[in-house]
Amino acid sequence: MASERLSSDRNPFEWAGGHPALDLVNTLDDRPSTSPVDHLATYDDLVCFAELAGIIAPQLGTKLRRFNQDRASEVVVRTRSLREHLFNILTAFHTGRPGKQADLEAVSSAIQAGHRARILVKARPPNLAEYCWQPLDPDVLLHACSLVVERLMVEVDRCKIRKCGAHDCDVYYLDHSKGQQRQWCSMKGCGNREKQRRRRSGASKK
């Protein structure tokens, strides 16, 4: 991924996914191009994404930002790896090709680590207990992302997971539309651009 450009915008993320795991996949922008933009450039980017996606609470994000960035940067690399394994799984399903067992095993390993990183502690009423990250370290963000990936893979109807129909867009999203007729990640963006391209293509053939 050496050719990727890294973004420095505070909130550059693509929120068309309709699920935090798909929004995670979409943090690598312009995927079909030779120079995709990785919006998870730093640990702070990862904290920001997790907060905005609702994966962690802002109070937890404040604590995580205090960790040494050298140690935290390795967590970013592993989270990107998790993201790409999920992308490979989604792409295999979308194209009808057999998925690689190595991708499933990598995601499974990350999910198992995520579950091991949580313990039950006393909770306020009405619950008896709640989960708490233990220990609280930079890996918490990777663990939190792995658990939302698990929810996508085991709880969501895979037929509702769609890829944008634009030829130059690899954004994935959940199709909640009536009759599951949604074709684009964004009607204002890819939808309009593709319709104009098809119009021009049709006109040129006349």
ZATORSE-521492 format. One line per 5 residues: for each residue x, y, z of N, C-alpha, C. Coordinates in Angstrom, 3 decimals. Layout:
N
X Y Z X Y Z X Y Z; ...
***
This chain:
206
0.822 -1.198 0.000 0.000 0.000 0.000 0.866 1.263 0.000; 2.084 1.162 -0.539 3.015 2.282 -0.518 2.540 3.441 -1.366; 1.685 3.169 -2.354 1.262 4.228 -3.270 0.097 5.041 -2.732; -0.410 4.688 -1.552 -1.569 5.393 -1.023 -1.204 6.791 -0.549; -2.103 7.736 -0.752 -1.974 9.052 -0.177 -2.694 9.030 1.163
-2.148 9.760 2.133 -2.729 9.778 3.464 -3.450 11.093 3.682; -4.654 11.009 4.230 -5.475 12.203 4.416 -5.204 12.831 5.774; -5.283 14.158 5.844 -5.115 14.866 7.105 -6.395 15.571 7.527; -7.484 15.362 6.803 -8.758 15.994 7.159 -9.290 15.397 8.462; -9.990 16.210 9.239 -10.492 15.751 10.538 -11.626 14.748 10.378
-12.525 14.993 9.442 -13.620 14.051 9.226 -13.774 13.796 7.730; -12.854 13.039 7.158 -12.899 12.777 5.721 -13.630 11.495 5.379; -14.227 10.877 6.383 -14.701 9.512 6.216 -15.963 9.410 5.363; -16.101 8.268 4.703 -17.266 7.940 3.880 -18.283 7.244 4.769; -19.476 7.860 4.919 -20.472 7.318 5.846 -21.663 6.704 5.120
-21.438 6.184 3.949 -22.530 5.591 3.175 -22.794 4.143 3.548; -21.941 3.547 4.376 -22.006 2.112 4.625 -23.249 1.624 5.335; -23.791 2.439 6.246 -24.964 1.996 6.993 -24.641 0.977 8.069; -23.362 0.714 8.277 -22.901 -0.219 9.315 -21.450 0.155 9.602; -21.051 0.208 10.887 -19.679 0.637 11.191 -18.597 -0.231 10.566
-18.864 -1.517 10.367 -17.860 -2.383 9.735 -17.677 -2.018 8.265; -18.755 -1.676 7.585 -18.647 -1.244 6.192 -18.030 0.152 6.104; -18.350 1.007 7.071 -17.698 2.320 7.104 -16.194 2.151 7.310; -15.791 1.139 8.078 -14.369 0.852 8.252 -13.735 0.456 6.918; -14.379 -0.418 6.182 -13.879 -0.815 4.865 -13.723 0.407 3.970
-14.666 1.324 4.067 -14.676 2.489 3.188 -13.706 3.596 3.612; -12.924 3.360 4.692 -11.924 4.363 5.082 -10.759 4.404 4.102; -10.647 3.397 3.244 -9.671 3.476 2.152 -10.432 3.962 0.932; -10.212 5.197 0.584 -10.984 5.864 -0.471 -10.288 5.706 -1.823; -11.077 5.829 -2.887 -10.563 5.716 -4.261 -9.841 4.389 -4.487
-10.428 3.311 -3.999 -9.788 1.998 -4.084 -9.408 1.570 -5.505; -10.239 1.787 -6.506 -9.847 1.280 -7.833 -8.681 2.038 -8.455; -8.341 3.199 -7.915 -7.278 4.000 -8.506 -5.912 3.474 -8.092; -4.878 3.990 -8.729 -3.512 3.584 -8.391 -3.004 4.302 -7.144; -3.731 5.315 -6.694 -3.328 6.069 -5.505 -4.514 6.253 -4.563
-4.967 5.183 -3.922 -6.071 5.313 -2.971 -5.669 6.183 -1.783; -6.637 6.794 -1.149 -6.395 7.662 -0.003 -6.781 6.916 1.265; -5.815 6.738 2.155 -6.089 6.037 3.402 -6.412 7.056 4.485; -7.652 7.036 4.954 -8.080 7.979 5.971 -7.736 7.509 7.380; -7.119 6.355 7.497 -6.597 5.893 8.785 -5.079 6.024 8.747
-4.602 7.243 8.702 -3.168 7.500 8.591 -2.473 7.413 9.941; -3.170 7.816 10.993 -2.571 7.859 12.324 -3.515 7.242 13.350; -2.986 7.058 14.552 -3.826 6.529 15.627 -4.944 7.508 15.962; -4.648 8.792 15.899 -5.683 9.787 16.159 -6.796 9.687 15.120; -6.442 9.418 13.860 -7.457 9.197 12.825 -8.354 8.019 13.204
-7.720 6.960 13.704 -8.471 5.764 14.077 -9.399 6.042 15.254; -8.905 6.786 16.238 -9.757 7.170 17.369 -10.934 8.004 16.882; -10.640 8.972 16.021 -11.688 9.852 15.490 -12.739 9.050 14.736; -12.282 8.133 13.881 -13.231 7.305 13.139 -14.105 6.489 14.087; -13.482 5.851 15.070 -14.233 4.993 15.988 -15.273 5.785 16.776
-14.927 7.004 17.151 -15.876 7.858 17.863 -17.051 8.219 16.962; -16.748 8.710 15.756 -17.797 9.158 14.843 -18.684 8.006 14.377; -18.104 6.809 14.281 -18.868 5.635 13.855 -19.678 5.027 14.999; -19.483 5.533 16.208 -20.211 4.996 17.355 -19.649 3.682 17.865; -18.410 3.375 17.492 -17.788 2.130 17.932 -17.294 2.250 19.369
-16.831 3.448 19.754 -16.427 3.723 21.130 -17.072 5.024 21.581; -17.141 5.199 22.898 -17.671 6.437 23.456 -16.595 7.517 23.438; -16.978 8.786 23.322 -15.989 9.873 23.307 -15.097 9.874 24.546; -15.641 9.489 25.719 -14.834 9.462 26.936 -13.688 8.470 26.797; -13.965 7.331 26.164 -12.919 6.340 25.939 -11.902 6.868 24.932
-12.374 7.562 23.928 -11.475 8.132 22.939 -10.481 9.092 23.571; -10.936 9.893 24.532 -10.052 10.819 25.223 -8.928 10.078 25.941; -9.263 8.970 26.558 -8.252 8.170 27.264 -7.268 7.532 26.283; -7.780 7.037 25.166 -6.925 6.350 24.205 -5.936 7.300 23.545; -6.297 8.563 23.395 -5.401 9.525 22.758 -4.154 9.810 23.595
-4.168 9.411 24.858 -3.035 9.686 25.748 -1.899 8.682 25.587; -2.133 7.607 24.850 -1.097 6.587 24.738 0.024 7.046 23.819; 1.182 6.469 24.033 2.346 6.756 23.209 2.054 6.436 21.752; 2.293 7.398 20.871 1.933 7.232 19.468 2.777 6.184 18.753; 4.009 5.996 19.205 4.849 4.974 18.576 4.254 3.591 18.771
3.791 3.333 19.972 3.155 2.045 20.237 1.812 1.945 19.529; 1.081 3.049 19.510 -0.261 3.044 18.926 -0.227 2.893 17.408; 0.857 3.333 16.763 0.917 3.273 15.303 0.851 1.834 14.797; 1.368 0.900 15.580 1.320 -0.504 15.180 -0.114 -1.021 15.190; -0.934 -0.465 16.074 -2.347 -0.838 16.128 -3.049 -0.390 14.860
-2.669 0.770 14.343 -3.260 1.270 13.097 -2.956 0.313 11.957; -1.731 -0.163 11.890 -1.341 -1.099 10.833 -2.181 -2.371 10.911; -2.384 -2.889 12.111 -3.156 -4.122 12.259 -4.635 -3.901 11.991; -5.129 -2.711 12.303 -6.530 -2.406 12.001 -6.735 -2.281 10.498; -5.792 -1.667 9.812 -5.870 -1.622 8.345 -5.863 -3.042 7.768
-5.053 -3.912 8.351 -5.002 -5.296 7.875 -6.354 -5.976 8.049; -6.985 -5.778 9.208 -8.334 -6.312 9.442 -9.294 -5.784 8.394; -9.214 -4.490 8.130 -10.072 -3.843 7.124 -9.913 -4.506 5.759; -8.668 -4.770 5.360 -8.428 -5.344 4.040 -8.857 -6.806 3.952; -8.744 -7.538 5.047 -9.252 -8.915 5.049 -10.775 -8.915 4.855
-11.456 -7.988 5.526 -12.908 -7.895 5.354 -13.244 -7.467 3.934; -12.489 -6.522 3.388 -12.721 -6.094 2.008 -12.577 -7.274 1.050; -11.571 -8.106 1.257 -11.375 -9.282 0.400 -12.569 -10.229 0.483; -13.095 -10.405 1.687 -14.256 -11.286 1.879 -15.471 -10.723 1.152; -15.695 -9.423 1.289 -16.833 -8.778 0.622 -16.690 -8.849 -0.895
-15.473 -8.626 -1.394 -15.240 -8.645 -2.835 -15.459 -10.044 -3.403; -15.012 -11.061 -2.670 -15.215 -12.441 -3.126 -16.704 -12.744 -3.227; -17.481 -12.316 -2.234 -18.923 -12.550 -2.276 -19.565 -11.783 -3.426; -19.164 -10.526 -3.589 -19.769 -9.685 -4.623 -19.497 -10.219 -6.027; -18.319 -10.736 -6.244 -17.938 -11.216 -7.574 -18.280 -12.684 -7.802
-18.725 -13.365 -6.746 -19.076 -14.777 -6.890 -17.878 -15.705 -6.888; -16.720 -15.170 -6.502 -15.529 -16.016 -6.436 -15.407 -16.639 -5.050; -14.754 -17.792 -4.956 -14.532 -18.396 -3.632 -13.645 -17.490 -2.787; -14.042 -17.291 -1.546 -13.223 -16.490 -0.658 -12.033 -17.285 -0.146; -11.011 -16.578 0.293 -9.820 -17.230 0.815 -9.983 -17.538 2.296
-9.662 -18.764 2.670 -9.757 -19.160 4.065 -8.836 -18.315 4.933; -7.721 -17.866 4.371 -6.781 -17.051 5.137 -7.432 -15.753 5.616; -8.322 -15.175 4.795 -9.020 -13.960 5.212 -9.955 -14.241 6.379; -10.685 -15.331 6.291 -11.590 -15.698 7.377 -10.832 -16.004 8.653; -9.711 -16.671 8.530 -8.924 -17.014 9.713 -8.345 -15.762 10.367
-7.901 -14.816 9.558 -7.354 -13.575 10.108 -8.429 -12.778 10.841; -9.611 -12.689 10.243 -10.716 -11.982 10.888 -11.147 -12.714 12.150; -11.214 -14.029 12.084 -11.595 -14.829 13.249 -10.626 -14.634 14.402; -9.343 -14.594 14.090 -8.330 -14.391 15.120 -8.492 -13.032 15.794; -8.763 -12.010 14.987 -8.956 -10.668 15.540 -10.205 -10.612 16.421
-11.258 -11.290 16.005 -12.500 -11.318 16.781 -12.286 -12.026 18.116; -11.591 -13.138 18.092 -11.318 -13.867 19.328 -10.511 -13.018 20.302; -9.524 -12.298 19.780 -8.732 -11.408 20.626 -9.601 -10.297 21.210; -10.551 -9.806 20.417 -11.455 -8.772 20.890 -12.309 -9.247 22.047; -12.819 -10.466 21.957 -13.635 -11.003 23.055 -12.790 -11.224 24.310
-11.553 -11.671 24.134 -10.688 -11.918 25.295 -10.319 -10.631 26.022; -10.403 -9.501 25.308 -9.993 -8.225 25.889 -11.096 -7.574 26.723; -12.240 -8.223 26.842 -13.345 -7.657 27.616 -13.609 -8.485 28.871; -13.940 -7.811 29.962 -14.355 -8.499 31.180 -15.671 -7.898 31.660; -16.395 -8.654 32.453 -17.641 -8.149 33.035 -17.346 -7.433 34.342
-17.966 -6.271 34.515 -17.856 -5.509 35.759 -19.265 -5.132 36.208; -19.380 -4.675 37.456 -20.683 -4.267 37.973 -21.235 -3.113 37.155; -22.536 -3.131 36.981 -23.192 -2.073 36.209 -24.289 -1.424 37.035; -24.675 -0.236 36.625 -25.808 0.433 37.265 -27.096 -0.261 36.851; -28.139 -0.165 37.682 -29.437 -0.752 37.320 -29.897 -0.207 35.973
-30.616 -0.968 35.176 -31.222 -2.253 35.549 -30.337 -3.461 35.259; -29.139 -3.278 34.725 -28.304 -4.418 34.360 -27.505 -4.927 35.550; -27.194 -6.209 35.510 -26.346 -6.802 36.542 -24.866 -6.500 36.295; -24.489 -6.457 35.021 -23.081 -6.242 34.670 -22.979 -5.612 33.295; -21.777 -5.153 32.959 -21.495 -4.607 31.644 -20.059 -4.941 31.271
-19.758 -4.864 29.987 -18.412 -5.160 29.529 -17.495 -3.956 29.713; -16.241 -4.269 30.050 -15.223 -3.245 30.184 -13.949 -3.755 29.525; -13.215 -2.874 28.823 -11.959 -3.282 28.198 -10.880 -3.432 29.257; -10.238 -4.596 29.251 -9.200 -4.862 30.231 -8.090 -5.710 29.612; -6.878 -5.195 29.552 -6.448 -3.867 30.025 -6.819 -2.771 29.031
-6.794 -1.543 29.503 -7.051 -0.408 28.624 -5.725 -0.020 27.966; -5.573 -0.385 26.694 -4.348 -0.090 25.964 -4.699 0.264 24.522; -3.742 0.633 23.687 -4.054 1.047 22.316 -4.776 -0.005 21.490; -4.596 -1.284 21.838 -5.246 -2.360 21.096 -6.769 -2.320 21.184; -7.288 -1.566 22.141 -8.740 -1.505 22.327 -9.455 -1.120 21.032
-8.871 -0.202 20.267 -9.522 0.223 19.018 -9.598 -0.921 18.015; -8.526 -1.681 17.890 -8.549 -2.852 17.012 -9.590 -3.851 17.486; -9.632 -4.090 18.790 -10.605 -5.042 19.335 -12.038 -4.570 19.076; -12.283 -3.286 19.292 -13.632 -2.750 19.083 -14.042 -2.874 17.620; -13.111 -2.605 16.708 -13.413 -2.740 15.286 -13.675 -4.190 14.911
-12.922 -5.105 15.504 -13.099 -6.523 15.172 -14.474 -7.016 15.599; -14.999 -6.484 16.700 -16.306 -6.947 17.171 -17.448 -6.410 16.306; -17.289 -5.215 15.732 -18.334 -4.743 14.813 -18.249 -5.498 13.489; -17.035 -5.926 13.108 -16.890 -6.783 11.926 -17.599 -8.110 12.163; -17.453 -8.646 13.365 -18.144 -9.892 13.694 -19.660 -9.732 13.550
-20.187 -8.624 14.046 -21.630 -8.404 13.960 -22.090 -8.351 12.509; -21.309 -7.708 11.674 -21.665 -7.651 10.251 -21.704 -9.052 9.651; -20.716 -9.856 9.973 -20.563 -11.142 9.311 -21.551 -12.195 9.798; -21.982 -12.105 11.045 -22.850 -13.167 11.566 -24.293 -12.726 11.805; -24.555 -11.397 11.754 -25.902 -10.927 12.065 -26.626 -10.300 10.873
-25.892 -9.894 9.864 -26.490 -9.150 8.740 -26.742 -10.079 7.561; -27.921 -9.944 6.951 -28.245 -10.684 5.726 -27.270 -10.256 4.634; -26.457 -11.189 4.162 -25.413 -10.827 3.203 -25.974 -10.302 1.893; -27.209 -10.653 1.576 -27.803 -10.162 0.328 -28.086 -8.659 0.383; -28.068 -8.078 1.591 -28.286 -6.642 1.723 -26.989 -5.851 1.620
-25.861 -6.565 1.585 -24.573 -5.890 1.452 -24.290 -5.691 -0.029; -24.224 -4.450 -0.450 -24.069 -4.139 -1.867 -22.812 -3.304 -2.093; -22.332 -3.327 -3.342 -21.230 -2.464 -3.750 -21.763 -1.409 -4.694; -21.257 -0.202 -4.575 -21.685 0.880 -5.457 -21.565 0.441 -6.912; -22.574 0.790 -7.708 -22.600 0.371 -9.103 -21.708 1.186 -10.024
-21.100 2.250 -9.509 -20.197 3.049 -10.336 -18.952 2.241 -10.676; -18.471 2.363 -11.907 -17.342 1.551 -12.348 -16.048 1.892 -11.619; -15.986 3.091 -11.040 -14.760 3.518 -10.382 -14.938 3.719 -8.880; -15.865 2.971 -8.271 -16.130 3.108 -6.835 -16.277 1.738 -6.195; -15.519 1.503 -5.153 -15.587 0.235 -4.424 -16.183 0.398 -3.035
-17.079 1.373 -2.873 -17.745 1.592 -1.589 -18.814 0.518 -1.378; -18.813 -0.084 -0.199 -19.831 -1.071 0.173 -20.830 -0.445 1.133; -22.071 -0.902 1.054 -23.118 -0.348 1.921 -24.213 -1.386 2.141; -25.009 -1.163 3.182 -26.196 -1.980 3.414 -27.363 -1.357 2.662; -28.055 -2.161 1.886 -29.185 -1.676 1.094 -30.469 -1.852 1.894
-30.954 -0.750 2.458 -32.202 -0.774 3.223 -33.371 -0.246 2.388; -33.145 -0.015 1.112 -34.185 0.569 0.273 -35.311 -0.437 0.019; -36.484 0.085 -0.310 -37.634 -0.763 -0.610 -37.342 -1.597 -1.853; -37.445 -2.897 -1.723 -37.171 -3.788 -2.840 -35.698 -3.962 -3.128; -34.858 -3.390 -2.250 -33.398 -3.467 -2.403 -32.973 -3.070 -3.828
-33.357 -1.843 -4.198 -33.053 -1.333 -5.532 -31.949 -0.286 -5.542; -31.344 -0.029 -4.397 -30.298 0.998 -4.343 -29.088 0.551 -5.173; -28.570 1.446 -5.992 -27.449 1.125 -6.874 -26.156 1.858 -6.529; -26.262 2.991 -5.818 -25.097 3.848 -5.645 -24.821 4.111 -4.170; -23.552 4.393 -3.875 -23.225 4.799 -2.507 -23.849 6.159 -2.214
-23.910 7.005 -3.265 -24.506 8.325 -3.138 -25.153 8.717 -4.457; -26.422 9.096 -4.404 -27.106 9.521 -5.625 -26.525 10.833 -6.137; -26.131 11.729 -5.207 -25.582 13.024 -5.615 -24.194 12.878 -6.221; -23.455 11.875 -5.768 -22.102 11.688 -6.268 -22.039 10.682 -7.396; -21.837 9.416 -7.032 -21.662 8.367 -8.041 -22.896 8.192 -8.924
-24.086 8.304 -8.340 -25.301 8.109 -9.120 -25.410 9.083 -10.271; -25.283 10.367 -9.975 -25.369 11.390 -11.026 -24.235 11.267 -12.029; -23.025 10.980 -11.539 -21.876 10.868 -12.433 -22.030 9.698 -13.403; -22.518 8.571 -12.902 -22.692 7.399 -13.753 -23.807 7.608 -14.773; -24.869 8.249 -14.355 -25.969 8.516 -15.285 -25.514 9.449 -16.406
-24.709 10.439 -16.067 -24.192 11.350 -17.094 -23.244 10.612 -18.040; -22.420 9.730 -17.465 -21.485 8.962 -18.288 -22.244 8.063 -19.260; -23.307 7.424 -18.785 -24.088 6.531 -19.639 -24.834 7.321 -20.712; -25.276 8.525 -20.348 -25.953 9.381 -21.324 -24.997 9.766 -22.457; -23.790 10.157 -22.051 -22.797 10.538 -23.065 -22.410 9.359 -23.937
-22.298 8.169 -23.282 -21.936 6.972 -24.011 -23.022 6.603 -25.021; -24.302 6.750 -24.596 -25.422 6.457 -25.482 -25.501 7.418 -26.642; -25.215 8.704 -26.349 -25.273 9.730 -27.407 -24.180 9.509 -28.443; -23.013 9.048 -27.980 -21.894 8.864 -28.904 -22.116 7.693 -29.859; -23.002 6.790 -29.505 -23.262 5.609 -30.325 -24.329 5.872 -31.399
-25.010 7.016 -31.268 -26.079 7.327 -32.230 -25.508 7.883 -33.531
***
